[in-house]
């Protein structure tokens, strides 16, 4: 455990921290209980070692981190599915536009670039919003004494941004490739 700073809060005056020169034994507990009962008659006595408290808090924080990791994985999967559905819907809605562009001479890379540029901007904007929230969350969790303070730099956020752009581009490229390779006659035959 890293060194910790203990400070007095007025609403925590029922907690007493005692530093002993060695590991406590039964005589130490008995003496502390007698002194407590003499000065704090209306407050219950409960002795715990601060190491145990830190360990309990640390275990609870690790469970919280585990739950947050699972929530993060599920939310990433749901967002990828949503992005794939949105790309599919956009390709279907713009089927006639793609057909007209192809009749007028647009190539498959032109159609793919048209779709990818729209979604890339949105993912880039989402990353601009996510970076300050992520940095704020890291600062919040680094306040606790039991959390080791890792050195986070912006390269971690850059990697996350590149991966999100890659996932978005792959799903959009797949849908735009389907739209670009269809025969324009099928999309324009009712017009």
N, C-alpha and C positions, 0 to 999 in steps of 0.2 A: 504494500500500500504506500502511496505517496504521502509526504507530510501533510498534515491538515491543520487548519486554523479553527479553533473553537471560540465562539463569541457568545455573549450573554444577550438573550432576548427577554424583554420584560414579561411576555406572556408565557415564558418557559421557566419561570422561577421555581417550579416544583421539581425541576431536574437538577441534580447535584453531580458534578463531575469530580472525581477524586483520583489523584495520581498517586500510585503506590510505587515504592522503590523495587518491589519484586512482585511475583505472581501472588494474587490474594489467596489466603487460606481461611479456614473456618474462624479463627480468632479475629481476623480483619473484618469478616462479614458480621460477626457478632458485635464487635465494637461499633461499627458503622450503624448497625440497626439500633443499638442503644442510643447513640447520639441522635439519630433521626427521630426516634420515638420521643426523645426529650424535647426537641425543638420543633418538630412538625407533627403534632398530635393528630391533626385532621386529614393528613395526606397519607395514602397507603405507601408502604415501603416495598420496592421491587428493585433488586440488584441485578444488573447485567453488565457484562464487560463490553467496552466500546468496540473491541475487535469483533465481537459477535454481532453487534448492531451494524457495523460496516459491512460485514459479510452478508447479513440478511438483506441489507439495502442493495448490495452489489448483485446478489442472486435475483432479486426482484427486477433490477435494471436489465440484467441479462435476459430474463424472460420477456420483458418489454421489447428489447431489441429483437428477439426471435420472432415475436408477434409482428413487429414492424417490418421485418424482412419478408415474412409471408404475405402481409398486406401489400407490400411494395411489388412483389412478384405478381400477385393476382391483378393489381391495378395496371401493371405494365401489359400483361396479357389482354386485359379488357380494353385498354387503350389501343393496342395493336389491332384487335378485332374491330373496334370502332373505326379506326382509320382505314382499315381494309374495306369495311362496309361503306364508309363515306366515299372512298375512291371508286367503288363499284357503282354507287348511286350517281356520282358525278359523271362517270363514263356513260352510264345509261341515259342520263338526261341530255348529255351533249352528243349523243349518237348521230343525230342529223347534222349537227355542226361539223363533226369529224368527217362525215360522208361528203359534205359540201367541200370541205377543205381538201379532201383527197381527190375529188373530181377536178378541183381547180389546180392541183399539182403539188399538194403538200406531201412530204415524204413521211415515212414512219418515225424517223427521229424527230421531225418537226412536231408531230402530234404528241410524242412522248415528252418532249421538252415543254410543250404547252401545259400538260397536266402536272409534270413534276415541279415546274416553277411555282405554281399556285400553292401546292402543298408544302414545298420547301420553305416558303415565306412564313406560313402558319406555324410550322415546327420551329423555325428560328425564333419567331415571336414568343412561342411557348417556352423555349429555353431562356430567353431574356427575362421572362417572369420567374422561372424556376430557380435560377442561380441565386438571386438575393434571398429567396425563401430557404434554399438549401444552406447558404452561409449563415443565416439567422438561426436555423435549427442546430447547426454545428456549434455555434457560440452558446446556445442555450444548454446543450448537453455537456459542453466542456466546463460549465460552471461547477459541476459536482466533483468532490474530492476523490471519489472512487473510480472515476472515469479517467483512463490514461489520455493524455493530451496528444493525439497524433498530429503530425504536421500535414495539414491539408493545404494544397496549393490549387491554383486555378486549372492545372492540367487535369485534375480529376473531373472537374466540371466540363472541360473541353472534351474529354473522352466520352462523357455521358451525352454531350450535345452531338458529337459525331455519330455515336451509336444510334441515337434517336433519329437523326437525319437519315442514316443508312436504312433503318427499319421502315421509316416512312417512304423513302425513295423506292425500296424494293416492292412494297405493296402497291404503290402508285404506278410503278413501271409495269408491274404485272397486269393491272387493270387497263392501263392506257395502251399496252401492247395488244391486249385483246380487242380493244376498240379500234386501234389503228389497223389491225390486220383483217378486220371483217370487210366484206365486199360492200362498197358504198351503194350498190344497187339495192341491197336488202334494207338499208336504213332510209333510202330515198324513194322506194317504189310506190309509196302511198302519197307522195307529194305531187 
